[in-house]
Amino acid sequence: MEFILFLIIGGIIGWLAGLILGKDIPGGIIGNIIAGIIGAWIGGALLGDWGPSIGGMAIIPALIGAVILVALVSFILKKMRHA
């Protein structure tokens, strides 16, 4: 059950990161989940595990990491389209 909660929280984090930046994440729901999980890893590596935690994910660092990831992916995709 914890794994399902982890996926749901990852999807919500990825979706929120896309909303904050005003960018769509490629891959829809799966892309949101992946962005949220990788964002949680990035945020945890950069900022540690502080703040509220749900489903094994520290929410604030995960959201910051997901925003960084979405910004980076959208920048790379934009550059690839112009090349």
Backbone bond lengths (Angstrom), bond angles and torsions (degrees), N, CA, C in turn:
res aa  C-N    CA-C-N  psi(-1)  N-CA   C-N-CA  omega(-1)  CA-C   N-CA-C  phi
1 M - - - 1.448 - - 1.532 111.32 -
2 E 1.328 116.34 -34.41 1.459 119.87 179.89 1.524 111.36 -64.67
3 F 1.339 117.65 -34.32 1.460 121.42 178.93 1.526 110.95 -64.44
4 I 1.332 116.70 -41.30 1.465 120.62 178.86 1.529 110.10 -64.71
5 L 1.333 117.01 -41.73 1.459 120.87 176.74 1.525 110.71 -63.12
6 F 1.335 117.10 -38.62 1.461 122.59 177.12 1.531 110.48 -60.30
7 L 1.329 117.59 -43.41 1.469 121.70 178.73 1.529 111.41 -67.21
8 I 1.322 116.92 -40.69 1.466 120.41 179.84 1.523 110.41 -64.95
9 I 1.335 117.03 -46.72 1.468 120.77 179.42 1.527 109.72 -63.96
10 G 1.326 117.77 -39.90 1.465 121.24 176.52 1.521 111.49 -59.91
11 G 1.321 117.21 -42.44 1.461 121.09 178.06 1.519 112.23 -64.33
12 I 1.324 116.12 -41.44 1.466 119.84 179.21 1.528 110.72 -66.44
13 I 1.331 116.59 -42.17 1.472 120.85 179.00 1.537 109.52 -61.82
14 G 1.334 117.79 -45.91 1.465 121.33 178.68 1.523 112.13 -62.17
15 W 1.328 116.30 -40.28 1.459 121.15 178.64 1.520 111.13 -64.77
16 L 1.351 116.32 -44.04 1.464 120.43 178.33 1.532 111.90 -63.31
17 A 1.330 116.41 -38.69 1.469 119.88 178.28 1.523 110.19 -62.37
18 G 1.327 117.15 -41.82 1.457 120.84 176.64 1.518 111.99 -63.53
19 L 1.330 117.14 -39.03 1.460 120.89 178.26 1.526 111.55 -66.84
20 I 1.328 116.63 -41.46 1.465 120.84 -179.31 1.520 110.22 -61.02
21 L 1.325 116.60 -42.95 1.460 120.41 -177.78 1.525 113.33 -87.33
22 G 1.315 117.34 -13.05 1.456 120.28 -177.79 1.520 112.06 72.38
23 K 1.312 117.45 26.98 1.468 122.85 -178.49 1.523 109.46 -117.87
24 D 1.315 115.58 145.91 1.459 120.17 172.94 1.518 109.17 -88.35
25 I 1.304 115.54 138.17 1.457 120.56 177.87 1.522 107.68 -91.40
26 P 1.345 117.26 127.02 1.463 118.91 178.53 1.533 110.51 -61.31
27 G 1.308 116.70 140.97 1.454 121.10 176.18 1.515 114.35 101.75
28 G 1.316 118.47 -0.96 1.459 121.34 176.32 1.513 112.63 63.24
29 I 1.326 116.16 -131.19 1.468 121.73 -176.29 1.529 110.78 -63.73
30 I 1.319 117.01 -42.87 1.469 120.60 179.30 1.529 109.85 -63.04
31 G 1.325 117.30 -40.86 1.465 121.43 177.04 1.515 111.84 -62.69
32 N 1.336 116.97 -39.32 1.462 120.91 176.99 1.524 111.23 -63.62
33 I 1.321 116.69 -44.09 1.464 120.97 179.48 1.526 109.77 -62.30
34 I 1.330 116.81 -46.72 1.464 120.68 -179.60 1.527 110.59 -63.33
35 A 1.333 116.97 -43.63 1.470 120.30 179.05 1.519 110.70 -62.85
36 G 1.315 117.62 -39.56 1.459 120.88 178.89 1.514 112.89 -66.46
37 I 1.327 116.98 -42.44 1.468 120.62 -179.13 1.523 110.81 -70.12
38 I 1.327 117.42 -46.22 1.467 120.04 178.03 1.523 109.77 -66.75
39 G 1.324 117.18 -37.57 1.456 121.00 175.87 1.518 111.85 -61.69
40 A 1.329 117.49 -38.58 1.461 120.87 176.82 1.525 110.43 -64.09
41 W 1.306 116.33 -38.74 1.465 119.95 178.31 1.531 110.99 -66.95
42 I 1.330 116.57 -45.29 1.472 121.33 178.70 1.530 110.16 -62.83
43 G 1.318 116.39 -48.37 1.460 120.61 179.99 1.521 112.46 -61.93
44 G 1.327 116.44 -39.57 1.458 120.14 177.69 1.514 111.90 -66.47
45 A 1.339 117.03 -37.48 1.467 120.67 179.48 1.525 111.07 -69.92
46 L 1.329 117.21 -37.86 1.457 120.77 -177.92 1.526 113.31 -83.00
47 L 1.325 116.60 -39.71 1.457 120.61 -169.98 1.526 114.81 -115.93
48 G 1.302 117.94 -10.70 1.465 120.26 -177.32 1.523 111.32 84.74
49 D 1.304 115.45 -171.27 1.474 121.77 -177.44 1.517 110.61 -109.13
50 W 1.318 116.95 74.82 1.456 120.90 177.91 1.511 109.30 -116.07
51 G 1.278 117.04 162.22 1.456 122.04 -179.42 1.517 111.17 88.35
52 P 1.310 116.00 -176.02 1.467 119.97 -178.50 1.530 110.85 -66.20
53 S 1.320 114.34 146.21 1.460 120.71 -179.01 1.521 109.46 -124.98
54 I 1.321 116.08 131.22 1.459 122.07 177.02 1.519 107.60 -132.01
55 G 1.305 116.33 130.42 1.460 120.50 177.32 1.517 113.53 61.36
56 G 1.313 117.44 29.52 1.459 121.01 179.50 1.519 113.79 82.00
57 M 1.329 117.27 9.35 1.464 122.13 -179.09 1.518 109.53 -119.04
58 A 1.322 116.64 126.08 1.467 120.40 171.98 1.524 107.20 -74.74
59 I 1.301 117.36 116.39 1.461 122.76 -167.40 1.533 113.15 -64.03
60 I 1.309 118.51 -49.78 1.468 120.86 -174.53 1.533 111.72 -65.39
61 P 1.348 119.41 -50.90 1.469 118.09 176.81 1.526 112.72 -62.45
62 A 1.336 117.28 -34.51 1.464 120.09 178.58 1.524 110.88 -64.69
63 L 1.318 117.11 -41.81 1.462 120.48 179.38 1.522 111.05 -66.48
64 I 1.324 117.04 -42.35 1.467 120.11 178.23 1.531 110.37 -64.31
65 G 1.322 117.34 -42.89 1.462 120.87 177.64 1.516 112.42 -63.82
66 A 1.345 117.06 -39.18 1.467 120.51 178.48 1.524 111.16 -67.25
67 V 1.324 117.49 -37.40 1.467 120.44 176.83 1.522 109.82 -63.06
68 I 1.332 116.51 -43.46 1.467 120.53 177.21 1.525 110.27 -60.28
69 L 1.322 116.89 -45.66 1.466 121.27 -179.13 1.522 111.56 -63.31
70 V 1.325 118.07 -46.70 1.465 121.17 -179.04 1.526 110.49 -63.66
71 A 1.331 117.01 -40.86 1.466 120.02 177.55 1.522 110.69 -62.36
72 L 1.315 117.26 -42.84 1.463 121.75 179.91 1.523 111.32 -65.64
73 V 1.321 117.26 -45.22 1.472 120.84 -179.89 1.529 110.47 -65.30
74 S 1.324 118.00 -42.68 1.464 119.20 179.81 1.529 111.32 -66.44
75 F 1.347 117.85 -35.46 1.459 121.40 176.38 1.528 110.59 -64.48
76 I 1.319 117.59 -44.96 1.470 121.92 -179.94 1.527 110.27 -64.69
77 L 1.326 117.55 -44.89 1.472 120.03 179.52 1.523 111.70 -64.23
78 K 1.326 117.47 -37.07 1.461 121.13 177.58 1.517 110.71 -63.97
79 K 1.343 117.12 -43.28 1.463 121.17 179.04 1.519 111.77 -67.01
80 M 1.338 116.87 -34.89 1.470 120.02 179.21 1.518 111.16 -69.41
81 R 1.332 117.99 -34.62 1.472 121.03 178.66 1.516 111.76 -68.56
82 H 1.331 117.10 -32.30 1.463 121.59 -177.84 1.529 112.37 -85.45
83 A 1.325 117.22 -12.58 1.467 119.94 -177.62 1.510 112.22 -82.76
